[in-house]
Structures are given as C-alpha cells and as structure tokens.
Amino acid sequence: MKKDLISITDYSKEEYLKIMRLAAEFEENPDQDLLGGQVVATLFFEPSTRTRLSFETAINRLGGKIIGIADPGSSSAAKGESLHDSIRMVSQYANLIVMRHPLDGAARYAAEVSPVPVINAGDGSNQHPTQTLLDMYSILKTQGTLDNLNIFMVGDLKYGRTVHSLLMAMSAFKNPIFNFISPAELQMPNEYKIYLREKNIRYFEHREFSDIISEADIIYMTRVQKERFSDPIEYEQVKNAYVLRNAMLEKTKPNLRILHPLPRVNEIHTDVDTNEKAYYFNQALNGVYTREAIIAHTMNLK
C-alpha cells in the first residue's frame, strides 16, 4: 500500500516523532544514497522558492533524480490539460510525485489518481504538511519538547495553510495553548476552532499581542498573502496589520523563538534578524533534513 502525505492528519503522533528522529539523523549525515537513482517528479503549479529548492536538495542528497515543472506556464496545463491527465502521465515517469497546486483539495485528488506516492507541497489555503513537519522539528530543536507550549500564530490565519496544518499537528501533544492574533477579516476559520474545542485545547483570539507577547514560547508570523485575495482593496486594508520589531522582544521568555514559513514582506522588521530569538532562516534549513526524512519514510527507505 502506497504512503501518501496529503494532510498532516495522514500521519499519527508516532509518525510525527519518527520524522523528527529521522530528520535529526539526516542533519548529522545529510548525504545518504538511499534513492539509488530513483526518479522524483516535482510538480509546482504555483510559485515556490524554499519548498521546491529544499525538496530538490533533499532528493539530490538522497541520490535521486529530478524531473518536473517550476513554471506552470511551461507545462501542458497551459494548453488546457486536466490535472487528472497530468498526474497519470507523470506517474509513468517517476517513483514519487511532490506537488504544489493553487486549488484546495488538488493534492488529495492527485493521490487518488496516481499509482505512485504523492507528497503535498501545499494545496491552496488548505494544507502544507511538509512545512508543518519542519516547523515541528524547529520547535523541538529550540524548545527540547513538543509538550506544554504556548504558541502565538500571527497574521493571515484565514488563508494560511501553514498555521492550519501546524495547529492540527501540535494538538497531538500535551497541553498546547494557542493564541490567534489576526485582523477580523483574517481570523482562524471556525472549523479549526471547533477542532480544538472538541479536543478540549485552549485557544484565545486577539487583535493585538504586544501586551501578551511575554507569554509566548513560539511566535509563528505569517505573511498576508496577496495571491489569496480576489479584492485588492481588502488586501491593502490588512497587508501591514502586524509588524514584529526587535524592541517588542525585550521582555520575552529566554526560550522564545520566532518562526516564519517565508517569504516575509513587512511582517518581521529586519532589525529582528540579529536577535538570537529569530529562527526563521535556520527553520528554512531544517526543511532539507525534514524533507529527506519524509521522502525516506514515504518510500520505505528507513
């Protein structure tokens, strides 16, 4: 039975912890010829820098070969080819498919069509499970635990697929507390708040966070995503809702770390970059080791 990774809930808590262990192994020794020349197709129907390059780095370090598209305008999708036909075709060429797509649910559909495993590299505003696993690895490395953490999620919580996946994954661990900070237009969708309530997990909603920032163990900043807005006026109203500055971090916990899935626009001022609590560039590097772990697990290589 093939192993797909489409939603973060496709993995159990035990699998989360296995990925963490494997990522630590790959951080110690990233070059392992486990794929042995197998072909991985990277299909990016939506722009990507870190996710695509970290996946391709992971594949190269594992001894695999890469085919794929980085620009949907250069693929047959631009000629009107259906996703069904694209996946059926590519699955004949590759042993594994890594796909990003702008439509919610596209990755699940691809997995249903494909005879080879599919890894979701982000589908619309729905899920981004590989980002979540590298976020969890970053949290574990910096906090020494995934239990009893107060996690602040700031910015675009409506369209931000990274926060949706992270919320669900961290809910598997002991006693998390979530603080959601967003404009009213971009608040966490009800379905995720219902999910937390059903698990008796505490969450709080705020419009500002400067007065409570001292309580945070993790601040997860997000970009307000212009590409998710159909109305440019609505985007202009909220694009600079929150800007984290170095001065705001003076009375925060020593263990606090600031994460961001990147790219950033204005939401983290560059004066934060030199603060020891800024972890977002290290977080991006962790993506290589975590994605090596995900590929190894998906392909039963470890």
N, C-alpha and C positions, 0 to 999 in steps of 0.2 A: 504493500500500500504506500503510495507516494505521500511525502510530507510537504504540504504547502504551508506558507506563513502569510496569511491574508489579514487576519485580525490579531491583535495582541492576545485575545482570549483563545486563540488556537493553541496556545502553549499553556501548560499547567504551571503552578508555582515551582514544582520540581524542575521543569524545563527551563524556567527563568534562571534558577540557580545553576543549572548545568551550563547555560550560555555564559553566565558570569565566570564560572570556573574555566571554561574553555577560552574565554577572552583573556583571562589572566595568563593562561598558558601561551597564547599567541603573542601577548605583549612581551613575554620573556623570550620567545623564539618565533618571530613572525614568518620566517621563510620555511615552509614545510611543503614538500611536493606531494600533496595529498590528492589533488585533482588529476595528476598524471596526464595532462593534455586534454582532459575533457573540455567540451565547449559550453560556455555560458553566454546566453543572449541577454544583453542589457537593452531593454526597450523603453526609452524615455520619450513619451508622447507629451511631456510637459518639461519646461526648462529645469535643469538641476546642475549644480556645481559639486557641492560636497558629497551628496549621496551617490551620484554617478561615479565621481572620481574615487571615492573611498571604496565602493564596490569593485571598481576595476582594479584598484590597488590590491584589494583583498584577493581577487581572482588571480592576479599575477603572482602574488606571494604564495598562493596555494598551488601554483604550477598549472593553472588553467589557461584556456584560450578564449578570447572575447570576440563576439560578433554583436552587431546591434545598431541602434539608431540613437543619436543625440538630438536630432532636429526632425520633428515630425513632418516638416515641410519637404524633407528629402526622402520620405518613405511613401509607400503606396497608399497610405491613409490620406495623403493629399489628393490622390486620384479618386478617392471615394471607397477604397477597400474597407470592408467591415472589420471590426475588432475580431470577430469570430474567425474570419479567413486569415487575418494576420497571424493570430496565435496558432492556428492549425498549421500554417506554413512554417513558421519559425520553430515550432516544436519538433519538426522533422530534422532540423539542422543542429539542435542544441540539446544538451543533457539537463539544462536548468534554465529557467527564464526569470529575470529580475525586471519588474515592470513598474513604471510610474505613469499615471494617467489622470487627466483632469476630472473625470467623472466618478462620483461616488459609486462604489459597487463594481467598477470595471475589473478590479483585480480578482474579485470573487468569481465573476463571470469567466475570466481568463483561466482560472484554475479549474473550472468545470469543463472547459473546452480542451485544455491541454493534457496530453498524456504524460508530460514531464513536470516535475515540481515547479511551482510558481512562488516567488517571493514578492510581496507587495512593497514597493519602494515609495508608496504614497498614492492614495486614490482620492482626488478631490479634497473635500473638507472632512472626509470620513476617518481614515486610519493611516498611521505611519509606524508600523510595529518595529521595524529595524531601528528607527530613530529612538523609540522608547527603550529598546534594549540597550543601546549605547548610553542613553540617559541614565538608566538604572545602574549600568556599570560605572558611570561617572559618579553617581550618588554613593554607591558602595565604596568606591576608592576614596572618596573625600570624607565620608561620614563613618566608615567602618561598619555600617549596618544599613539595612533597609527597613528597620522597625522604628516606631516611635518618633517619626519625623514630621515637622511642621513645614509644609510645602506651600509656598506662595506662587500662584500662577497669575501672570500679569499681562494684560493687553488684549489680544484678539482670542477670546475663549469660545466664540461662536463658530468661526471658520477654522480655527487652529487645530488641525488633525493631530499634531504632536501632543497637545495637552489632553485631548480626548483619550488617546492611547495610554499616556502616562498615568492618568487618573485611574484607569481600569487596572493596570498592572500593579501599581502601588497599593491598591485596595486589597491585594492578596497578602499583604504583610501586616504586622501587628501595629494597631493603634495609630494609623496616619491621621493627620489633621490637614485639611485643605483650606486655604484662604484664596478666594477668587477675587481678583481686582480687575475690573473692566468698566468701560462705559456701558450704559444701559443697552445700547444698540448691539453690543458685542459680548453679552454675558453668556455664561456657560449654558448650553441647551438643557432643557428640562429633563431629557432622557438620562443624562449623566447624573443630575442631582437625584433623580428617582433611584438610579443605580446605587448611589451612596446611601441614601436613606434606607433602602432595603437591606443593606449590609450594616446598618447602624454605625456608619462612619460620619464623623463630624465634619461639617464644612461651613464656611462663613463667606458672605458676599460683601464686598466693599467697593466704593468708588475711588477712594484714596488709600494709600498704605504707608505714608511717611510716618504716621503716628504709631503704627504697629510693627514696623519693619524689624524692631529689636527682637521679635519673637521668632523670626524665620530661621530655619536651618538651610533651606534651599529657596532661592528666588529664581523662578523659571520665567524669564522675559520672553515675549513673543512679538513678532513684527505684525503690524496691521497690514493685511495682505491686499494690496490694491487690486490684484487679479481676481479676487473673490467678489468684488463689488460690481453690481450692474449699474449702480448710480454713482457717478464720480463725485457728486456733491456730498453724498453720505460719507464717502471715503475722506474727503477733505475735512469734514467736521470732526473726525475721530483719529486721524493719522498720527497726530502728536499728543495723544491723550496722556501718555506716561513717558517720562524720560528719567532713567536712573542715573544719578550723578554721584561722584565719589564722596562728596560731603554728606550724602544721605547715609553712608555706611559707617559713620564714626562710632555709633553706639550699638552696633550689631554684634551678634554672637561671634566668638573666635572661629567656630567651625562653619560659619555661613559660607556657602559657595553660590556664585551666580552662574546660572546656565542659560543658554540660548541656542535654539536649533540652527540659527543663522540662515540666511544673511540678515544682518541688522541694518536698519536705516537710521532712525534717530533715537530709538528707544533705550539704548545704552550709550551714554556720552563716552567719548574716547578717553576722558580723564579717569574712567574706571579701569581701563586696560592694565595699568601698572599696579593696581591693588591686588594683594595676594588672594583676595576672595573672588577675583574674576577667574572663571574656569572655562569659559566658552571655547577658547582655542584648543585647550587640552581636550575638551569634550569632543571636538571635531576629530582629533587624532584617535581618540578611543573608538571612533566609528570604524576604523580599519580593522582593529582587533575583534571588535564585536561582530562585524560582518563576516570575518573569517570564521568565527565560531558558529554563526548562523548557517553559513554555507556547509561547513563540516557536519553540523547536526542534520541539516536537510538532506544531505547526500549520504548520510550514514558513514562518514569517513572517520569519525571519532567515537 
